[in-house]
Amino acid sequence: MEPELVVWSSLWPERPDDEIRFDIRPTEDGGCSLRWMLLTPAEAPEQAVIDRLRHRLNFLINAQLRFSFGQ
Protein backbone atom coordinates (compact mmCIF):
# COMPACT_ATOMS: atom_id res chain seq x y z
CA MET A 1 0.00 0.00 0.00
CA GLU A 2 1.36 3.40 -0.99
CA PRO A 3 1.44 6.21 1.59
CA GLU A 4 -1.22 8.89 1.23
CA LEU A 5 -0.23 11.13 4.11
CA VAL A 6 3.05 12.22 5.67
CA VAL A 7 3.16 14.62 8.61
CA TRP A 8 6.31 16.40 9.76
CA SER A 9 6.52 17.86 13.21
CA SER A 10 7.47 21.50 13.52
CA LEU A 11 10.80 22.66 12.12
CA TRP A 12 10.84 25.69 14.40
CA PRO A 13 11.57 25.49 18.15
CA GLU A 14 9.60 28.70 18.72
CA ARG A 15 6.53 27.10 17.03
CA PRO A 16 6.47 23.54 18.43
CA ASP A 17 2.79 22.87 17.65
CA ASP A 18 3.02 23.56 13.92
CA GLU A 19 2.91 20.65 11.48
CA ILE A 20 3.67 20.23 7.80
CA ARG A 21 1.21 17.89 6.13
CA PHE A 22 1.87 16.21 2.77
CA ASP A 23 -1.14 14.75 0.94
CA ILE A 24 -0.11 12.29 -1.77
CA ARG A 25 -2.60 11.17 -4.40
CA PRO A 26 -2.11 8.86 -7.38
CA THR A 27 -2.74 10.27 -10.85
CA GLU A 28 -4.19 8.52 -13.85
CA ASP A 29 -0.82 8.46 -15.63
CA GLY A 30 0.79 6.38 -12.87
CA GLY A 31 2.45 9.32 -11.15
CA CYS A 32 1.26 11.21 -8.14
CA SER A 33 0.27 14.68 -7.03
CA LEU A 34 1.63 16.22 -3.88
CA ARG A 35 0.08 19.01 -1.84
CA TRP A 36 1.73 20.34 1.29
CA MET A 37 0.23 22.54 3.95
CA LEU A 38 1.63 24.29 6.98
CA LEU A 39 -0.83 23.86 9.84
CA THR A 40 -0.85 25.72 13.11
CA PRO A 41 -3.38 25.09 15.89
CA ALA A 42 -2.78 28.55 17.32
CA GLU A 43 -3.86 31.90 15.97
CA ALA A 44 -2.39 32.65 12.56
CA PRO A 45 0.94 34.48 12.81
CA GLU A 46 1.67 37.86 11.26
CA GLN A 47 2.24 37.95 7.52
CA ALA A 48 6.01 38.47 7.93
CA VAL A 49 6.23 35.25 9.97
CA ILE A 50 4.13 33.36 7.43
CA ASP A 51 6.42 34.59 4.65
CA ARG A 52 9.51 33.40 6.56
CA LEU A 53 7.99 29.96 7.25
CA ARG A 54 6.80 29.60 3.66
CA HIS A 55 10.22 30.57 2.29
CA ARG A 56 11.98 27.96 4.45
CA LEU A 57 9.54 25.22 3.48
CA ASN A 58 9.72 26.14 -0.18
CA PHE A 59 13.49 25.78 -0.05
CA LEU A 60 13.44 22.49 1.83
CA ILE A 61 10.73 20.89 -0.27
CA ASN A 62 11.09 22.38 -3.73
CA ALA A 63 14.67 23.60 -4.11
CA GLN A 64 16.25 20.60 -2.48
CA LEU A 65 14.12 18.30 -4.64
CA ARG A 66 15.20 20.14 -7.80
CA PHE A 67 18.85 19.95 -6.71
CA SER A 68 18.53 16.19 -6.20
CA PHE A 69 17.55 15.86 -9.88
CA GLY A 70 20.38 18.11 -11.04
CA GLN A 71 18.17 21.06 -12.02
FIVO-548996 format. One record per residue (C-alpha): residue number from 0; residue in one letter; z, y, x. Coordinates in steps of 0.001 Angstrom, whole numbers. Each point is the difference from the previous one (the first is absolute). Example, Ala and Ser with C-alpha at 12.3 -4.5 7.8 and 13.67 -1.06 7.14 Angstrom:
<sites>
   seq   type         z         y         x
     0      a      7800     -4500     12300
     1      s      -660      3440      1370
</sites>
This chain:
<sites>
   seq   type         z         y         x
     0      m         0         0         0
     1      e      -992      3401      1363
     2      p      2583      2805        82
     3      e      -357      2684     -2666
     4      l      2873      2240       995
     5      v      1559      1088      3273
     6      v      2944      2400       111
     7      w      1154      1783      3157
     8      s      3443      1455       204
     9      s       311      3641       955
    10      l     -1395      1163      3324
    11      w      2273      3031        37
    12      p      3749      -197       736
    13      e       577      3202     -1974
    14      r     -1696     -1594     -3069
    15      p      1407     -3562       -59
    16      d      -782      -675     -3674
    17      d     -3734       698       221
    18      e     -2437     -2915      -105
    19      i     -3676      -414       760
    20      r     -1679     -2348     -2460
    21      f     -3350     -1678       660
    22      d     -1834     -1456     -3007
    23      i     -2712     -2461      1026
    24      r     -2625     -1125     -2494
    25      p     -2983     -2304       490
    26      t     -3467      1411      -622
    27      e     -3005     -1755     -1454
    28      d     -1781       -61      3366
    29      g      2759     -2072      1609
    30      g      1728      2936      1664
    31      c      3004      1892     -1188
    32      s      1106      3463      -994
    33      l      3156      1548      1361
    34      r      2041      2791     -1550
    35      w      3129      1324      1647
    36      m      2658      2199     -1496
    37      l      3031      1756      1398
    38      l      2863      -434     -2454
    39      t      3264      1862       -24
    40      p      2779      -631     -2525
    41      a      1429      3455       600
    42      e     -1350      3353     -1089
    43      a     -3401       752      1476
    44      p       248      1825      3330
    45      e     -1548      3381       725
    46      q     -3745        91       579
    47      a       413       521      3768
    48      v      2036     -3219       219
    49      i     -2538     -1886     -2105
    50      d     -2776      1221      2296
    51      r      1905     -1189      3089
    52      l       695     -3440     -1521
    53      r     -3594      -355     -1191
    54      h     -1368       971      3419
    55      r      2160     -2612      1761
    56      l      -971     -2740     -2442
    57      n     -3658       918       181
    58      f       128      -354      3776
    59      l      1884     -3298       -56
    60      i     -2109     -1592     -2708
    61      n     -3455      1486       361
    62      a      -380      1223      3576
    63      q      1633     -3007      1586
    64      l     -2169     -2292     -2137
    65      r     -3157      1835      1086
    66      f      1089      -188      3644
    67      s       512     -3765      -318
    68      f     -3674      -330      -983
    69      g     -1166      2251      2838
    70      q      -975      2949     -2217
</sites>
